[in-house]
Amino acid sequence: MAALSLRNIDKAFGAVRVIHGVSLDVVDGEFVVLVGPSGCGKSTLLRIIAGLEAATAGEILIDGKSVNHLPAADRGLAMVFQSYALYPHMTVYKNISFGLENSRLPRADIDRLVREAAEMLRITDYLQRKPKALSGGQRQRVAIGRAIVRDPKIFLFDEPLSNLDAELRVVMRKELATLHASLGGTMVYVTHDQIEAMTLADRIVVLRDGRIEQVGTPLDLYNRPLNQFVAGFIGSPKMNFLDARVAQIDRASASLEIAGGETLNLPFAIQGAAAGDAVIIGIRPEHFVVLFGPEEAGRADITVKVNLDEQLGGETYFYCVSAAGAPITIHQPGQRPLTRGEQLRLVLPPAAVHVFDAAGAMIANGRDAMAGAR
């Protein structure tokens, strides 16, 4: 396996620049996920690494050696595509062995490698079938098996689960995580699905408009997003946002007037903010405290109106609207049936509050601020 380094990668198609100075280091054996909305440049970046696209500027290094001049076939990488890219007229065995046969390995070695990969991926019983006789998940295992037998320096995955149904995606996520643990290989994985990113990655790279917004472990990005974009992209359902204005502020506390007339008092400072500044309050759906008892009415920070509730048995989602019309999603454990139009009183625990400036940059993280105050 190998380490990968990107140095100031740019990519333009004619006058349109789609990658802007991306630099990234992937250590040997790491599982890194590139995530972002459609059109952010993640698949283009993966194709540049693979050698299927040429960088307009910058350098790609594998184990410290530049590979910009090398064609895709000579970089020692293996890529698994969204579309599987299997040969329909060949059996599973032939699909997996085809690349090895072209490299003129001895027949006995080819057979051993194919059968080891098939056993690892639990497709031994399908080796004599053709792709049309396989399910989507089985086809994806064949595509992964074809990559495994090449013993690549780095595995590249381009949205490999996007053609599968929801249940099978969950199964394949577990299998990919198990595969990485058993192989110990360096893997770079592209997806627009942040749940895949959270469950698979050692580190996540969040991209927007061809630029890196943040790099970190899944929980780092979840708990400490650097800006509103990352906060809203990582997490499902996404973080709630409320427009507000700084009413009062000092070195140890702040009072925020929420759009709609309600007030949130925070027992920590907001760096770089002044009275009168516009800010954005962020809180995740599971962090609201819902006050169901009438005796707790005075404790509420905000009141919202329920538009829809989803009862999933073990958990409930409320889709609400604030006094100012902002959409609010609330996640609660268990079963809590409510009627449309009912009012919910909510507490925003200070440790769960994120505050962003008007440009979307994080300026206060309640989790860290409260921990630092103890």
C-alpha positions as CSV (number, residue, x, y, z in Angstrom):
1,M,0.0,0.0,0.0
2,A,1.1,3.6,-0.3
3,A,0.7,7.2,0.9
4,L,-0.9,9.8,-1.4
5,S,-0.1,13.5,-1.6
6,L,-1.8,16.2,-3.7
7,R,0.0,19.5,-4.0
8,N,-2.0,22.6,-5.2
9,I,-4.1,20.7,-7.8
10,D,-6.0,22.9,-10.3
11,K,-8.2,21.7,-13.0
12,A,-9.9,23.7,-15.8
13,F,-12.1,22.7,-18.7
14,G,-11.5,25.5,-21.1
15,A,-12.3,28.7,-19.3
16,V,-14.2,26.9,-16.5
17,R,-12.0,26.2,-13.4
18,V,-13.4,23.3,-11.4
19,I,-10.6,22.5,-8.9
20,H,-8.9,25.3,-7.1
21,G,-5.6,24.6,-5.5
22,V,-6.5,21.4,-3.6
23,S,-3.7,20.0,-1.3
24,L,-4.2,16.8,0.7
25,D,-2.1,14.1,2.4
26,V,-3.5,10.6,2.7
27,V,-1.3,8.3,4.9
28,D,-0.6,4.7,4.2
29,G,-3.6,2.5,5.1
30,E,-6.0,5.4,5.6
31,F,-9.6,5.4,4.4
32,V,-10.4,8.9,3.2
33,V,-13.8,10.0,1.9
34,L,-14.3,12.9,-0.4
35,V,-17.8,14.3,0.1
36,G,-19.8,17.2,-1.1
37,P,-22.8,18.1,-3.2
38,S,-23.1,17.3,-6.9
39,G,-20.7,19.4,-9.0
40,C,-18.3,20.1,-6.2
41,G,-15.4,18.5,-8.1
42,K,-14.9,15.3,-6.0
43,S,-15.2,12.8,-8.9
44,T,-12.9,15.0,-11.1
45,L,-10.3,15.0,-8.3
46,L,-10.5,11.2,-8.1
47,R,-10.1,10.9,-11.9
48,I,-7.0,13.2,-11.6
49,I,-5.5,10.9,-9.0
50,A,-6.3,7.9,-11.2
51,G,-4.7,9.4,-14.2
52,L,-7.9,9.5,-16.2
53,E,-7.8,13.3,-16.2
54,A,-4.7,15.5,-16.4
55,A,-4.3,18.2,-13.8
56,T,-4.0,21.7,-15.2
57,A,-1.6,22.5,-12.4
58,G,-0.2,20.9,-9.3
59,E,1.5,17.6,-8.5
60,I,0.3,14.1,-7.5
61,L,2.7,12.0,-5.4
62,I,2.5,8.4,-4.5
63,D,4.9,7.4,-1.7
64,G,6.7,10.7,-2.4
65,K,7.2,10.2,-6.1
66,S,5.5,12.3,-8.7
67,V,3.2,10.4,-11.0
68,N,1.9,13.3,-13.1
69,H,3.8,11.9,-16.1
70,L,2.6,8.3,-15.7
71,P,-0.5,7.0,-17.5
72,A,-3.3,5.5,-15.5
73,A,-2.2,1.9,-16.2
74,D,1.3,2.6,-14.7
75,R,0.3,4.2,-11.4
76,G,-0.5,1.0,-9.5
77,L,-4.0,2.1,-8.6
78,A,-7.3,0.3,-8.9
79,M,-10.6,2.1,-9.4
80,V,-14.1,0.8,-8.7
81,F,-16.8,2.7,-10.6
82,Q,-20.4,3.6,-9.9
83,S,-21.5,1.6,-13.0
84,Y,-19.5,-1.6,-12.0
85,A,-18.0,-1.6,-15.6
86,L,-18.1,-5.4,-15.9
87,Y,-17.8,-7.3,-19.2
88,P,-21.3,-8.7,-19.8
89,H,-20.1,-11.6,-22.0
90,M,-17.6,-12.9,-19.4
91,T,-18.2,-15.0,-16.3
92,V,-17.5,-13.6,-12.9
93,Y,-14.2,-15.6,-12.8
94,K,-13.1,-14.1,-16.1
95,N,-14.1,-10.6,-15.1
96,I,-11.9,-10.8,-12.0
97,S,-9.0,-12.6,-13.7
98,F,-8.9,-10.6,-17.0
99,G,-6.4,-7.9,-15.8
100,L,-4.2,-10.6,-14.4
101,E,-4.2,-12.6,-17.6
102,N,-3.0,-9.5,-19.5
103,S,-0.1,-9.2,-17.1
104,R,0.9,-12.8,-17.9
105,L,0.9,-14.2,-14.4
106,P,1.2,-18.0,-14.2
107,R,-2.3,-19.7,-14.4
108,A,-1.9,-21.2,-10.9
109,D,-1.3,-17.8,-9.3
110,I,-4.2,-16.2,-11.1
111,D,-6.6,-19.0,-9.9
112,R,-5.3,-18.6,-6.4
113,L,-5.8,-14.8,-6.4
114,V,-9.3,-15.0,-7.9
115,R,-10.5,-17.6,-5.5
116,E,-9.0,-15.8,-2.4
117,A,-10.8,-12.6,-3.5
118,A,-14.0,-14.4,-4.2
119,E,-13.9,-16.1,-0.8
120,M,-13.3,-12.8,0.9
121,L,-16.2,-11.2,-0.9
122,R,-18.5,-14.3,-0.5
123,I,-19.0,-14.7,-4.3
124,T,-17.3,-18.1,-4.7
125,D,-20.7,-19.7,-5.7
126,Y,-21.1,-17.1,-8.5
127,L,-17.8,-17.5,-10.3
128,Q,-19.3,-19.2,-13.3
129,R,-22.3,-16.9,-13.7
130,K,-22.4,-13.8,-15.9
131,P,-23.1,-10.3,-14.6
132,K,-26.7,-10.3,-15.8
133,A,-27.5,-13.2,-13.4
134,L,-26.3,-11.2,-10.4
135,S,-27.9,-8.7,-8.1
136,G,-26.5,-5.1,-7.9
137,G,-24.7,-5.9,-4.7
138,Q,-23.1,-9.1,-6.2
139,R,-22.0,-7.1,-9.2
140,Q,-20.4,-4.5,-7.0
141,R,-18.6,-7.3,-5.1
142,V,-17.2,-8.6,-8.5
143,A,-16.0,-5.1,-9.3
144,I,-14.3,-4.8,-5.9
145,G,-12.8,-8.3,-6.4
146,R,-11.3,-7.3,-9.7
147,A,-9.6,-4.4,-7.9
148,I,-8.4,-6.6,-5.0
149,V,-6.5,-9.2,-7.2
150,R,-4.4,-6.4,-8.7
151,D,-2.9,-5.7,-5.2
152,P,-3.0,-2.0,-5.9
153,K,-1.1,0.7,-4.1
154,I,-4.3,2.6,-3.5
155,F,-8.0,1.7,-4.0
156,L,-10.2,4.4,-5.6
157,F,-14.0,4.3,-5.3
158,D,-16.2,6.5,-7.3
159,E,-19.7,6.5,-5.7
160,P,-19.8,2.6,-5.8
161,L,-23.0,2.2,-3.8
162,S,-25.2,4.9,-5.5
163,N,-27.0,2.3,-7.8
164,L,-28.0,0.1,-4.9
165,D,-31.3,0.2,-2.9
166,A,-31.3,1.7,0.6
167,E,-31.1,-1.7,2.4
168,L,-28.3,-3.0,0.3
169,R,-26.3,0.2,0.7
170,V,-26.3,-0.4,4.4
171,V,-25.1,-4.0,3.9
172,M,-22.4,-2.9,1.5
173,R,-21.2,-0.1,3.8
174,K,-20.5,-2.7,6.4
175,E,-18.7,-5.0,3.9
176,L,-16.5,-2.2,2.7
177,A,-15.6,-1.3,6.3
178,T,-14.7,-4.9,7.0
179,L,-12.8,-5.2,3.7
180,H,-10.7,-2.1,4.7
181,A,-10.0,-3.6,8.1
182,S,-8.9,-6.9,6.6
183,L,-6.8,-5.5,3.8
184,G,-5.4,-2.5,5.6
185,G,-5.3,-0.8,2.2
186,T,-5.1,2.9,1.4
187,M,-8.6,3.9,0.1
188,V,-10.0,7.1,-1.4
189,Y,-13.7,7.1,-1.7
190,V,-16.0,9.6,-3.4
191,T,-19.7,10.0,-2.4
192,H,-22.4,12.7,-2.1
193,D,-23.9,10.7,0.8
194,Q,-22.7,12.0,4.1
195,I,-24.0,8.9,5.9
196,E,-21.5,6.8,3.9
197,A,-18.8,9.3,4.7
198,M,-19.6,9.3,8.5
199,T,-19.7,5.5,8.7
200,L,-16.7,4.6,6.5
201,A,-14.1,7.3,6.8
202,D,-11.0,7.6,9.0
203,R,-11.1,11.2,7.7
204,I,-13.6,13.1,5.7
205,V,-12.7,15.8,3.1
206,V,-15.6,18.2,2.6
207,L,-15.5,19.9,-0.8
208,R,-17.5,22.8,-2.2
209,D,-17.1,24.4,-5.6
210,G,-13.7,22.7,-6.1
211,R,-12.2,23.8,-2.8
212,I,-11.6,22.0,0.5
213,E,-13.9,23.4,3.2
214,Q,-12.7,21.1,6.1
215,V,-10.7,17.9,6.7
216,G,-11.2,15.9,9.9
217,T,-12.5,12.7,11.5
218,P,-16.3,12.2,11.2
219,L,-16.9,13.3,14.8
220,D,-14.6,16.3,14.5
221,L,-16.6,17.6,11.6
222,Y,-19.9,16.8,13.3
223,N,-19.0,18.4,16.6
224,R,-16.7,21.2,15.4
225,P,-17.6,22.4,11.9
226,L,-15.6,25.3,10.7
227,N,-18.5,27.0,8.9
228,Q,-22.2,26.8,8.3
229,F,-21.8,24.8,5.0
230,V,-20.0,22.0,6.8
231,A,-22.4,22.1,9.7
232,G,-25.3,21.8,7.3
233,F,-23.8,19.1,5.1
234,I,-22.5,16.7,7.8
235,G,-25.4,15.2,9.8
236,S,-28.7,13.7,8.9
237,P,-31.1,15.4,9.3
238,K,-29.0,18.4,8.8
239,M,-28.4,21.1,11.5
240,N,-31.1,23.7,12.1
241,F,-30.3,27.3,11.6
242,L,-32.0,30.4,13.1
243,D,-31.3,34.0,12.2
244,A,-30.5,36.2,15.2
245,R,-28.9,39.4,16.3
246,V,-26.5,40.1,19.2
247,A,-28.5,42.0,21.8
248,Q,-25.9,42.1,24.6
249,I,-22.4,40.7,24.9
250,D,-19.5,40.7,27.4
251,R,-16.4,38.5,28.0
252,A,-18.4,35.7,29.6
253,S,-21.9,35.7,28.1
254,A,-24.1,36.8,25.2
255,S,-27.7,37.5,24.7
256,L,-29.1,36.7,21.2
257,E,-32.4,38.0,19.9
258,I,-33.8,35.3,17.6
259,A,-35.8,36.3,14.5
260,G,-39.4,36.2,15.7
261,G,-38.8,38.0,19.0
262,E,-37.5,35.3,21.3
263,T,-34.2,35.5,23.2
264,L,-31.4,33.0,23.8
265,N,-29.0,33.7,26.7
266,L,-25.6,31.9,26.4
267,P,-23.2,31.6,29.3
268,F,-20.1,31.9,27.1
269,A,-18.5,34.6,25.0
270,I,-18.8,34.9,21.2
271,Q,-15.4,35.9,19.8
272,G,-15.3,38.8,17.4
273,A,-19.0,39.7,17.7
274,A,-20.5,43.0,18.9
275,A,-23.9,44.2,20.0
276,G,-26.1,44.6,16.9
277,D,-24.3,42.1,14.7
278,A,-26.3,39.6,12.7
279,V,-25.5,36.0,13.6
280,I,-26.8,32.5,12.8
281,I,-27.6,30.0,15.6
282,G,-27.1,26.3,14.7
283,I,-28.4,23.3,16.7
284,R,-28.8,19.7,15.6
285,P,-32.2,18.0,15.7
286,E,-31.4,15.6,18.5
287,H,-30.1,18.3,20.8
288,F,-33.3,20.2,21.4
289,V,-35.0,19.6,24.8
290,V,-38.7,19.4,24.3
291,L,-40.9,20.6,27.2
292,F,-44.0,18.5,27.1
293,G,-45.3,19.4,30.6
294,P,-47.3,22.6,31.2
295,E,-45.4,23.3,34.4
296,E,-42.2,23.8,32.4
297,A,-43.6,26.6,30.2
298,G,-41.3,29.3,31.5
299,R,-38.2,27.4,30.7
300,A,-38.6,27.5,26.9
301,D,-36.2,29.4,24.7
302,I,-38.3,29.1,21.5
303,T,-41.8,27.9,20.5
304,V,-42.4,26.2,17.2
305,K,-45.4,24.9,15.4
306,V,-45.6,21.2,14.2
307,N,-46.3,20.8,10.5
308,L,-45.6,17.1,10.3
309,D,-44.5,14.2,12.5
310,E,-42.9,10.9,11.4
311,Q,-43.4,8.0,13.8
312,L,-40.8,5.4,13.2
313,G,-41.4,3.3,16.2
314,G,-38.2,3.7,18.1
315,E,-37.8,7.3,17.2
316,T,-39.9,10.3,16.1
317,Y,-39.1,13.3,13.8
318,F,-41.1,16.5,14.1
319,Y,-40.9,18.9,11.1
320,C,-41.8,22.4,12.5
321,V,-41.6,26.1,11.7
322,S,-40.4,28.8,14.0
323,A,-42.1,32.1,14.8
324,A,-40.1,33.7,12.0
325,G,-40.9,30.9,9.5
326,A,-37.6,29.0,9.7
327,P,-37.9,25.3,9.2
328,I,-37.0,23.3,12.3
329,T,-36.4,19.5,12.5
330,I,-36.6,17.8,15.9
331,H,-35.5,14.3,16.7
332,Q,-36.8,12.5,19.8
333,P,-36.4,8.9,20.9
334,G,-39.5,6.8,21.3
335,Q,-43.0,7.5,20.3
336,R,-44.5,10.9,20.8
337,P,-47.6,11.5,18.6
338,L,-48.6,15.1,18.1
339,T,-51.2,16.8,15.9
340,R,-50.5,19.2,13.0
341,G,-50.5,22.8,14.3
342,E,-49.6,21.8,17.8
343,Q,-47.1,24.1,19.6
344,L,-43.8,22.7,20.9
345,R,-41.7,24.5,23.5
346,L,-38.0,24.0,23.1
347,V,-34.9,24.5,25.2
348,L,-31.6,25.1,23.3
349,P,-28.9,23.6,25.7
350,P,-25.9,26.0,25.6
351,A,-23.4,23.2,25.0
352,A,-25.3,22.2,21.9
353,V,-25.4,25.7,20.3
354,H,-23.2,26.7,17.4
355,V,-23.0,30.4,16.5
356,F,-21.9,31.5,13.0
357,D,-21.3,35.1,11.7
358,A,-23.3,36.5,8.9
359,A,-20.7,35.1,6.3
360,G,-21.2,31.6,7.8
361,A,-17.9,31.2,9.7
362,M,-18.0,29.5,13.1
363,I,-17.5,32.1,15.9
364,A,-18.7,30.1,18.9
365,N,-19.0,26.4,19.7
366,G,-21.0,25.8,22.9
367,R,-19.5,22.3,23.4
368,D,-16.0,23.6,23.6
369,A,-16.9,26.9,25.3
370,M,-18.8,25.1,28.1
371,A,-16.0,22.5,28.5
372,G,-13.4,25.3,28.8
373,A,-15.5,27.1,31.4
374,R,-15.4,24.1,33.8
